[in-house]
Every structure is written in structure tokens, then in C-alpha cells.
Amino acid sequence: MDTHDPATRTGVPRRTLLTAGALSAATASFGAGLVPPGAAASSPGNRARGPQRGPEVLFSESFDDVRRPTGFTHNAPKGWTNEASGFNTGEGRWAGWTFTDVREWTWAVGTDERHWFTGGFGTFAVLESEHHRLDQESAAVLNATLTTPLVNVRGHRQIELTFDSHYKQGRSAQSAAVTVSFDRGPFRDLLVYSEDKYTSHEQIPVDVPPGVSAVRFAWEYRNGHNDKWWAIDNIQVRIPLGTLADDAEPQATIDVISDIHVSDSSDRYDRAINQLNAMTPAAGALVINGDGVELGVQAHYDALASALSANPHASGNVLYSVGNHEMLGKEGSDVYLNRYLSVAGVDKPYFERVVNGLPLIVIGTEYFGDTEREGREPYNNFSNRQLRWLDDRLEHWRRKGQTVLLFNHFVLPYTVSMTHSAWEQNNYENIDDFNAVVGKYTNILMITSHTHSDVNLNDWWGTYRVADPDNPAGFQVVNSGAILNAGVPDGDVEGERLEGDHSTGLRILLYEDRIRVVAYDFVAQQSLKHQDFPIGISTGRGRR
């Protein structure tokens, strides 16, 4: 748990942060591909470490190759068009779609939740209406359109457009839309924005009319007059992942919970385990992804051990990672780490276990001095030995062509909900050394915890990229939810704890062509939504 959690406020933030229908089951597939069990290793020409097979990507653009010597430019990538009309005043920098990054953008105009865009990486496209500053008394409006090159879709009956989006609504008269044109015909709306929709992963299925050979997509900002903003990044046009058959049987199933914070009562743990044990298919393992205890004191570890013994996961196979609360107190890092290792049943805070052919790797801090740090980050300290071991295991599974589920309690910057916060930029003491290892691999799906972020938020999953030219796609990361409480962003760095009883976790199911991650609500006793991560999708930069 993040020790900076603020005091509870009444109600939830006024701004809508949930996807439409987020409290009902939802189906989606998105993101760079994962390595399938048993797949052949990548060819020597593929420098990113992991196979690039699977659903075909017809076109992709990250904007990271756009040159912007002054930090901002209107010059779109080759083949794109960037048009703006309806005005003859206003600041030139924001006269239409502008390519920049989160630092330059927020330095120029301030934050006001712009920096919540966890899906934006490096250079992305921004429409900044608020600071365009048209003459307030004029009838001028900002109409701006950013359009892709023609994309060849010959022979395909259905495609899908995916991209990351961060949208803040202005006046009711202003709106925005994603549109499509077939074979240079008229554009029609696919998706219209008329209310706030923050840091979302958009996925739009598109039926291709018979005989069509090419398609263009456009992002249109309509009737702006000093309104708000919109940012987009990571555009892909690809062949959609097929519907999973009703009778499909997973090859492996893993249950994941975190942030139990046991001190005396284990009621929340018991409620979750009772439900997980009753589910089908039965899981092959339970991962407790850190903060199993409230403090590192012996009594709290004893209470957790008692709960695990009295009400065990049906698999009998529990993997327990170390969080910051395992290390909190005045007795010292070595004392608390040894208590954690004893309950976890391991000799180091990093280890590997294979469950029904699926490799699970747990990594964790080897030192945290609570009294020296006064409970503050960085919490995570990896030894060189642990990093060499991690590199070796990831390379081992890459050579075998298999995806790894990687577990660590602490979130990575700009990946999932709340990781825009300055507090969450500093969890890893030796982040550069960690990046040098994981940045090479595509065969990772990572589960992080710590923030207690509400899994109903749009960015409950994201992508971690380390600006490695050999692996621009990075790998996917998922927020585990929390057994104790839930929160949402509030302001520049704060979070707001939601009132009432909140308790969530994950089920991870491995199928032949995808890994499905299901978010589950233990209070409502129902699944909330799921995300399908295609196995082995090919990825690229710019036009393909």
C-alpha cells in the first residue's frame, strides 16, 4: 500500500473516470503481443527479445520518430495530414494538433490532470484548446483533424483500430470524434466524445465493405473555443483477435490478490479465498502480490500465517511477494525480511515456479530501512545478483518461446492507474539497472499492486516502455486491485480513497492465442471486466 494515501473524503471525484458500463462485464483485447508457450524463439534478425508472431498489424504509429527541435511541432509523420480551420487568432503553438511530450505540454500550460495520461509515451499528439486563446468575443472556432495515410485492407472483412486516448470535455457545444473513410470516400463517425474520458485504451471494430482496398482514420476536434484538450498515442490498425469459444479450456489459471494488510482479523482474506476456491476452472496457484501484513511485527506475520493455514487456497500452491508493509517498523530490514521469507516459504525474495507449463517469476526488494527512510520511497532495492538471475530466467523462457508472468508489488512509472503521480516515479532505487534487464524482452506480462487503485479505472492495465530502440513496444502491466480499499486519482499527486467496502483481485487464464486477465469484485461477488492480451502479436513503428 502507498503510505501517502490521503484521508478519506466524502463521495467520489466529480469527474467521470470509468468506461461506459465499467461495472458490467466487458470484453477487450489490446496491446503488444506476448510469447506463446511452445512458440519458436525469434529469428536472429529480430532484435527485441521475444517472438513477434500472431495477429497481423496492418499499420502502427507511435509518433516517437517525429522531430521536434523546440519541443513542439505541427509536422506530422510522413503520409499523415494535419489540418486546422475556423480561426485567424490564437497561439500558434496550439493551432491544431501538436506533437509534444507530457513534460513539454504541462510545462507550457500546467497540469490540470493532463499528466494523468499513463498511456502516453515519448512523443504523442495533443489538441490543446484551452490555451489556444482565441479572441473571447469572436465567433472563431478551432476545428482540427489529424488523419492517417491510406492503410491497405484488401482481402480483410474486419479490422480494428486501437489507440490510447486522454480526453477532457469543454463546453457542451464542443465535441470530438474518431472517423473512418473507405477508398477515399466520405468520413463517418466511429466514436464521438462529449464527456470526460481519461487515459483510456480505445479499441474500435470496423467492418470493411466488400471490394474496399484501403482505409483512413481521422481524429477530429470540433467547434473548440478555448475549451479543454485531447491527447492520443500508439495507433494501430490490425486484424482483431477472434472471439473465444464458449467451451475453451484454459491451459493454466492463476489467482492473484494483494494488499490484504492482515494485523489481527483475516475476514477480508477469507472472503476472497472462499470465492476463489469455489470458481471454475480451479486455479493452479495463488499469488499474494505484497502487503500481506500491515506491519513487519511478529504478531502480524503470525496472523497472516494462521490465516493461510486455516483457510488455504485450494491449489495448495501459494506465491507471496514482498511489499513495503512487510518491511515497516523499528526492528530493521533484516528482521522483517527474514519474517517474510519464513511465511513465504522461500530463501530469497525472488524465485520462480512453473504452474501447468506457465512460468511465474516473483521479484522483490532485498532491503528497506523504514526508520532511515521514514516510510518513504524508494522501497524496492534489487541486488546485482537478483537482476542477473532475472535476466537469465527471462532469457531462458524467451529461448523456449514462452510468456512469463512477472510479479512485483511496486508499480512502474506511467503504466497503470496512479502512476502519473510523482510519488510513484520513485519506487525502484535502481530503476536503470532494472530497465536494462526487462527492457530487452517482449515475453513479459507484469502484475503490480501497491496503489490500491480501483480496477474500474480505464488504465487498470498499461504498457511499460524504456525507450529501448530494439524493443519500442515494451510489455504489458496490469494493476492487481487490492483486498483492502480502493482509490482514484485526485489532483496532481494525490489519491482519494473511495468510501465503503471495496475488495478486488484477478484471475489470469492462459489460452492458446491469448492471456485473459479478469478483474473480480469480492464484495459484489462478480467479475467486473476482462482484458485479452493476444499472444505473439507483431508490432512496429511508423508505417508498415
C-alpha positions in Angstrom: 0.0 0.0 0.0 1.1 3.5 -0.7 1.8 5.2 2.6 0.8 8.5 1.1 -2.9 7.5 0.9 -4.9 10.7 1.9 -7.6 10.8 4.4 -11.0 9.6 3.2 -13.2 12.3 1.5 -16.9 12.1 1.1 -18.0 10.6 -2.2 -16.0 10.0 -5.4 -14.3 12.6 -7.6 -16.8 14.6 -9.7 -15.0 13.7 -12.9 -16.1 10.6 -14.8 -13.1 8.2 -14.8 -14.8 5.0 -15.7 -15.5 3.5 -19.1 -19.1 3.2 -20.0 -20.5 0.1 -18.5 -17.4 -0.5 -16.4 -19.4 -2.2 -13.6 -20.6 -4.8 -16.0 -18.6 -7.5 -17.7 -16.6 -6.0 -20.6 -14.6 -7.6 -23.3 -11.4 -6.2 -24.9 -8.2 -7.2 -26.5 -5.3 -4.8 -27.0 -1.6 -4.3 -26.6 1.6 -5.6 -27.8 1.7 -9.4 -28.1 3.0 -12.0 -25.7 5.1 -15.1 -26.4 3.0 -18.3 -26.8 4.0 -21.4 -24.8 6.0 -23.6 -27.1 6.5 -20.9 -29.8 9.8 -20.8 -31.6 12.3 -18.3 -30.5 12.8 -15.1 -32.5 14.9 -15.1 -35.6 18.4 -13.5 -35.4 17.1 -10.5 -37.3 14.5 -9.8 -34.6 16.5 -7.8 -32.1 13.8 -7.4 -29.4 14.0 -10.5 -27.2 10.8 -12.4 -27.9 8.9 -13.8 -30.9 6.9 -11.4 -33.0 4.1 -13.7 -34.3 0.4 -13.6 -34.1 -2.4 -11.3 -35.3 -1.3 -9.1 -38.2 -0.7 -5.4 -37.6 -1.5 -3.5 -40.8 -0.4 -0.1 -39.6 1.1 1.4 -36.5 2.3 4.8 -35.4 3.8 5.9 -32.0 4.9 9.4 -33.1 8.3 8.8 -31.5 10.1 9.4 -34.7 8.6 12.9 -35.1 11.4 15.5 -34.9 10.5 18.5 -32.7 13.7 20.5 -32.1 11.9 23.1 -29.9 9.7 20.5 -28.1 6.6 21.2 -30.2 5.8 20.7 -33.9 2.8 20.5 -36.2 4.7 18.4 -38.7 3.0 15.0 -38.8 4.7 11.8 -39.8 5.1 11.0 -43.5 1.7 10.4 -45.2 -0.4 11.9 -42.4 -2.3 15.1 -42.8 -2.7 17.7 -40.0 -5.4 20.4 -40.8 -6.9 23.2 -38.7 -9.5 25.8 -39.7 -12.1 28.2 -38.4 -9.9 30.9 -36.8 -7.3 33.6 -37.5 -6.2 34.4 -34.0 -4.9 32.4 -31.1 -1.5 31.0 -30.1 0.3 29.3 -33.0 1.7 26.5 -30.9 -1.8 25.2 -30.2 -3.3 25.9 -33.6 -4.4 22.4 -34.3 -2.8 19.0 -33.5 0.6 19.5 -31.9 3.3 16.8 -31.3 5.0 17.0 -28.0 5.5 15.1 -24.7 4.0 15.2 -21.3 6.8 17.3 -19.8 6.8 20.0 -22.5 3.0 20.0 -22.6 2.5 20.5 -18.9 5.4 23.0 -18.5 3.7 25.1 -21.2 0.1 25.0 -19.9 0.1 23.5 -16.4 -1.1 20.1 -15.3 -4.9 20.2 -14.5 -4.9 16.4 -14.9 -3.2 16.4 -18.4 -0.4 14.4 -16.9 -2.7 11.6 -15.9 -2.2 10.2 -19.4 -0.5 7.0 -18.4 -0.9 5.7 -22.0 1.3 8.4 -23.5 4.9 7.6 -24.0 7.6 9.8 -25.6 6.0 12.0 -28.3 2.3 12.0 -28.7 -0.4 14.2 -30.4 -2.1 16.9 -28.4 -5.1 19.1 -29.2 -4.8 22.0 -26.6 -7.9 24.2 -27.0 -7.8 25.9 -23.6 -4.5 27.6 -24.2 -5.1 28.2 -27.9 -6.6 31.5 -26.6 -9.0 32.6 -29.3 -10.5 36.1 -29.0 -13.2 35.6 -26.4 -15.6 38.0 -28.3 -15.1 36.4 -31.7 -17.1 33.7 -33.4 -14.0 31.9 -34.3 -13.7 28.1 -33.6 -11.0 25.6 -33.6 -11.7 22.7 -35.9 -8.7 20.3 -36.3 -8.3 17.0 -38.0 -5.3 14.5 -37.8 -5.6 11.8 -40.5 -3.6 8.6 -41.2 -2.2 7.6 -44.5 -4.1 5.1 -46.6 -3.9 1.7 -45.0 -4.2 -1.4 -47.2 -7.0 -3.6 -46.0 -7.5 -5.6 -49.2 -8.9 -9.1 -48.5 -9.9 -8.3 -44.9 -13.5 -8.3 -43.8 -13.0 -6.8 -40.4 -10.2 -4.8 -38.8 -9.8 -2.9 -35.6 -8.4 0.5 -34.7 -6.7 0.7 -31.3 -5.1 3.8 -29.6 -4.5 5.4 -26.3 -6.6 8.5 -25.5 -6.9 11.1 -22.8 -9.9 13.5 -23.3 -11.3 16.4 -21.3 -14.6 17.8 -22.4 -15.1 21.6 -22.8 -18.4 23.4 -23.5 -21.4 21.4 -24.5 -21.1 22.8 -28.0 -17.6 21.3 -28.4 -17.1 17.6 -29.2 -14.5 15.3 -30.7 -14.8 12.2 -32.9 -12.8 9.3 -34.4 -13.9 8.8 -38.1 -13.2 6.4 -40.9 -13.1 6.7 -44.7 -13.0 3.8 -47.2 -11.2 4.1 -50.5 -11.0 8.0 -50.2 -14.8 8.2 -49.7 -16.5 10.5 -47.1 -15.6 10.2 -43.5 -18.2 8.8 -41.0 -18.1 8.8 -37.2 -16.9 5.7 -35.3 -16.7 7.2 -31.8 -17.9 10.5 -30.5 -16.6 12.2 -27.3 -19.0 14.5 -25.4 -17.8 13.9 -21.8 -14.5 13.4 -20.0 -12.8 10.1 -20.8 -9.4 9.9 -19.2 -6.4 7.7 -20.1 -8.4 5.1 -22.0 -7.3 2.2 -24.3 -9.7 2.6 -27.2 -10.5 -0.4 -29.4 -12.9 0.0 -32.2 -14.0 -2.8 -34.5 -14.6 -1.8 -38.1 -16.4 -3.9 -40.8 -14.7 -3.5 -44.2 -17.3 -3.2 -47.0 -16.9 -5.7 -49.9 -14.4 -4.6 -52.5 -12.7 -1.9 -50.3 -8.9 -1.9 -50.6 -7.9 1.0 -48.4 -8.9 2.9 -45.2 -8.1 6.1 -43.5 -8.8 7.1 -39.9 -9.1 10.6 -38.5 -9.2 12.3 -35.1 -11.5 15.4 -35.3 -11.8 18.1 -32.7 -14.9 20.1 -33.4 -16.1 23.6 -32.6 -13.5 24.4 -30.0 -13.3 27.8 -28.4 -10.8 27.9 -25.6 -12.2 24.6 -24.3 -10.1 21.8 -22.9 -7.9 19.1 -24.5 -7.3 15.7 -26.1 -4.2 13.6 -26.4 -3.7 10.4 -28.4 -0.8 7.9 -28.9 0.1 4.4 -30.0 -2.2 4.0 -33.0 -2.6 0.6 -34.5 -4.8 -0.9 -37.3 -4.8 -4.6 -37.1 -6.7 -7.8 -37.6 -8.9 -8.4 -34.5 -8.5 -11.3 -32.1 -11.3 -13.8 -32.6 -14.0 -14.5 -30.1 -13.0 -17.1 -27.5 -15.1 -20.2 -27.8 -17.6 -20.8 -25.0 -16.1 -24.2 -24.4 -12.5 -23.1 -24.5 -10.5 -24.6 -21.6 -7.5 -22.6 -20.3 -4.1 -24.2 -20.2 -3.4 -22.6 -16.8 -5.3 -20.5 -14.3 -3.7 -18.2 -11.6 -5.5 -16.3 -8.8 -4.0 -13.0 -7.7 -4.7 -10.9 -4.6 -2.7 -8.2 -2.9 -2.7 -5.6 -0.1 -4.5 -7.7 2.5 -2.9 -5.8 5.4 -3.5 -8.5 8.0 -2.9 -7.4 11.5 -5.4 -9.4 13.5 -8.6 -10.2 11.6 -8.4 -12.1 8.3 -12.0 -11.6 7.3 -11.2 -9.9 4.0 -8.7 -12.6 3.1 -11.3 -15.3 4.0 -14.0 -13.7 1.9 -11.7 -13.6 -1.2 -10.3 -17.1 -0.8 -13.7 -18.7 -0.2 -14.9 -17.2 -3.5 -11.7 -18.1 -5.5 -11.8 -21.7 -4.2 -15.4 -22.0 -5.5 -14.6 -20.8 -9.0 -14.2 -23.0 -12.1 -11.8 -23.8 -13.5 -9.8 -24.4 -10.4 -6.6 -22.3 -10.2 -3.2 -23.9 -10.1 -1.8 -21.3 -7.8 -2.5 -18.2 -5.7 -0.2 -15.2 -5.9 -0.3 -12.7 -2.9 1.4 -9.7 -4.5 2.7 -8.0 -1.4 1.4 -6.2 1.6 0.1 -9.3 3.2 0.6 -7.7 6.6 0.0 -4.3 8.0 3.5 -4.1 9.7 6.6 -6.2 9.9 6.0 -7.1 13.5 5.9 -10.8 14.5 2.2 -10.7 15.6 1.1 -9.5 12.1 3.2 -12.2 10.3 1.8 -14.8 12.8 -1.8 -13.6 12.0 -1.1 -14.0 8.2 0.4 -17.4 8.6 -2.5 -18.5 10.7 -5.0 -17.3 8.0 -3.1 -19.1 5.2 -3.1 -22.3 7.3 -6.7 -22.1 8.5 -8.2 -21.2 5.1 -5.8 -22.3 2.4 -6.1 -21.8 -1.3 -7.4 -24.9 -2.9 -4.3 -25.4 -5.1 -2.0 -25.6 -2.0 0.4 -23.6 -4.2 0.9 -20.0 -2.8 3.5 -17.5 -4.1 4.0 -14.5 -1.8 5.9 -11.4 -2.9 7.3 -8.8 -0.5 5.8 -5.3 -0.4 6.6 -2.2 1.6 4.4 -3.0 4.6 6.2 -6.3 5.2 9.2 -4.1 6.0 7.6 -1.4 8.2 8.7 -0.9 11.8 11.6 -0.1 14.0 13.3 -3.6 14.2 15.2 -3.3 11.0 15.2 -4.6 7.4 16.9 -7.9 8.1 14.5 -8.9 10.8 11.4 -8.1 8.7 12.8 -9.7 5.5 13.5 -13.0 7.4 10.0 -13.0 8.8 8.6 -12.5 5.3 10.8 -15.3 3.9 9.6 -17.7 6.7 5.9 -17.1 5.9 6.6 -17.2 2.1 8.5 -20.5 2.4 11.4 -19.3 0.3 15.1 -18.4 1.0 15.2 -15.3 -1.2 12.6 -12.7 -2.2 12.9 -13.7 -5.8 12.0 -17.1 -7.1 10.3 -19.0 -10.0 7.6 -21.5 -10.1 6.0 -23.2 -13.2 2.3 -23.8 -13.0 0.8 -26.0 -15.6 3.5 -25.0 -18.0 3.2 -21.3 -17.3 6.3 -19.7 -15.7 5.7 -17.4 -12.8 8.5 -15.2 -11.6 8.4 -13.3 -8.3 10.9 -10.5 -7.7 11.2 -8.3 -4.6 13.2 -5.8 -2.5 16.1 -7.1 -0.5 16.4 -4.1 1.7 14.2 -1.3 3.1 15.1 0.7 6.2 11.9 2.1 7.5 13.5 4.3 10.2 16.1 5.7 7.8 13.6 6.3 5.1 10.8 7.4 7.4 8.5 5.1 5.5 9.1 6.7 2.1 10.2 5.5 -1.3 12.3 4.1 -2.9 11.0 0.9 -1.5 12.4 -1.6 -4.0 16.1 -2.4 -3.9 17.4 -5.3 -6.2 20.8 -6.7 -5.7 23.0 -7.3 -8.8 22.6 -11.0 -8.2 18.8 -10.8 -8.4 19.0 -8.8 -11.6 21.4 -11.2 -13.2 19.1 -14.1 -12.1 16.1 -12.3 -13.6 17.9 -11.7 -16.9 18.9 -15.3 -17.0 15.4 -16.6 -16.4 13.8 -14.2 -18.9 16.3 -15.3 -21.5 15.7 -18.9 -20.7 12.0 -18.6 -21.3 12.5 -16.5 -24.3 14.6 -19.2 -25.9 11.8 -21.7 -25.1 9.3 -19.3 -26.7 7.2 -18.8 -23.5 5.5 -15.9 -21.9 6.4 -15.1 -18.2 4.0 -13.8 -15.6 6.3 -11.4 -13.6 5.1 -10.3 -10.2 6.4 -7.4 -8.1 4.4 -5.3 -5.5 5.6 -1.9 -6.7 4.2 -0.1 -9.7 6.3 1.2 -12.6 6.1 4.8 -13.8 3.4 5.7 -16.3 1.9 2.2 -16.7 -1.3 1.8 -14.7 -3.7 4.0 -12.6 -2.0 6.5 -10.3 1.5 6.0 -11.8 1.4 9.6 -13.2 1.9 10.7 -9.6 5.4 11.9 -8.6 5.2 9.6 -5.6 5.0 6.6 -7.9 8.0 7.6 -10.0 10.5 6.6 -7.3 9.6 3.2 -6.1 12.6 1.5 -7.6 16.0 2.5 -6.2 18.0 1.1 -9.1 15.4 1.5 -11.9 18.0 2.0 -14.6 19.6 -1.4 -13.8 16.1 -3.0 -13.7 15.2 -1.3 -17.1 18.4 -2.6 -18.6 17.2 -6.1 -17.9 13.4 -6.1 -18.6 13.6 -3.5 -21.4 15.0 -6.2 -23.8 12.1 -8.6 -23.5 8.7 -8.9 -25.1 7.7 -12.2 -23.3 6.5 -10.5 -20.1 3.1 -9.8 -18.6 3.7 -8.0 -15.3 1.4 -7.7 -12.4 1.9 -4.8 -10.0 0.0 -3.6 -6.9 0.7 -1.0 -4.1 -1.6 1.9 -5.1 -4.9 0.2 -4.2 -6.2 1.8 -7.5 -9.8 1.0 -8.4 -9.8 -1.6 -11.2 -12.8 0.1 -12.8 -10.5 2.9 -14.0 -9.7 2.9 -17.7 -6.0 2.5 -17.1 -6.2 -0.6 -14.9 -3.7 -2.0 -17.4 -1.0 -0.3 -19.4 2.4 -0.7 -21.2 5.9 -0.3 -19.8 8.5 1.1 -22.3 12.1 2.0 -21.6 12.9 3.8 -24.8 14.9 0.8 -26.0 15.2 1.1 -29.8 15.3 -2.7 -30.0 12.0 -3.1 -28.2 9.8 0.0 -28.8 6.6 -1.9 -28.0 7.6 -2.7 -24.4 5.4 -5.1 -22.4 2.0 -5.0 -20.7 1.4 -4.4 -17.0 -1.8 -5.0 -15.0 -3.0 -3.5 -11.7 -4.0 -6.2 -9.3 -6.5 -4.2 -7.4 -6.5 -4.6 -3.6 -8.2 -6.7 -0.9 -8.3 -3.6 1.4 -9.9 -0.4 0.0 -9.8 1.2 -3.5 -8.8 4.7 -4.6 -8.8 7.0 -7.6 -6.6 9.9 -8.7 -7.3 13.3 -7.2 -5.2 16.3 -8.2 -1.5 16.4 -9.2 -0.2 13.6 -7.0 -2.9 12.7 -4.5 -5.4 9.9 -4.5 -8.8 9.7 -3.0 -10.0 6.6 -1.1 -13.4 5.5 -2.2 -16.0 5.2 0.6 -17.5 1.9 1.5 -16.3 -1.7 1.3 -14.0 -2.4 -1.7 -12.1 -5.6 -2.3 -10.8 -6.8 -5.7 -8.4 -9.2 -7.3 -7.6 -11.0 -10.5 -7.9 -14.3 -12.3 -5.3 -14.9 -15.1 -6.2 -17.6 -17.7 -3.8 -18.8 -20.4 -5.3 -19.9 -23.7 -3.6 -20.9 -26.9 -3.9 -17.5 -28.5 -4.3 -15.1 -25.6 -3.8 -14.4 -21.9 -7.1 -13.3 -20.3 -7.0 -11.2 -17.1 -10.3 -11.0 -15.3 -10.9 -8.3 -12.6 -13.1 -9.6 -9.8 -15.1 -7.8 -7.1 -15.2 -9.8 -3.9 -17.9 -7.5 -2.4 -20.3 -7.8 -5.3 -19.2 -11.4 -5.9 -18.9 -10.9 -9.6 -16.4 -10.3 -12.4 -16.1 -6.6 -13.4 -14.4 -6.9 -16.8 -11.6 -8.7 -18.6 -8.7 -7.9 -20.9 -7.4 -10.2 -23.6 -3.7 -9.8 -24.4 -3.0 -11.5 -27.8 -0.1 -13.9 -27.8 2.6 -13.1 -30.3 1.2 -10.0 -32.0 3.6 -8.4 -34.3 4.4 -4.8 -33.6 6.2 -2.0 -35.3 6.9 1.7 -35.6 5.6 4.1 -38.2 4.0 2.8 -41.4 4.1 -0.9 -42.2 
